């Protein structure tokens, strides 16, 4: 059983990242943010968690560039909290 569980995580991580990217590409940013934080929370320390963090940071930077400063600040803070910074 443990062996099956060990294999399930990479499949789930990949699925979540594909889902997040799809949401982001479709302009469903809030859904993408939710998925990316799910990856960070559930799969900390993986390359997918780092990619999710990078994607969240890019979204926050886009908010900042577009003058959505509250959203940018809020997202930056959530990223720091999720990553334990």
Secondary structure, 3 states (H helix, E strand, C coil): CHHHHHHHHHHHHHHHHHHHHHHHHCCCHHHHHHHHHHHHHHCCCCHHHHHHHHHHHHHHHHHHHCCCHHHHHHHHHHHHHHHCC
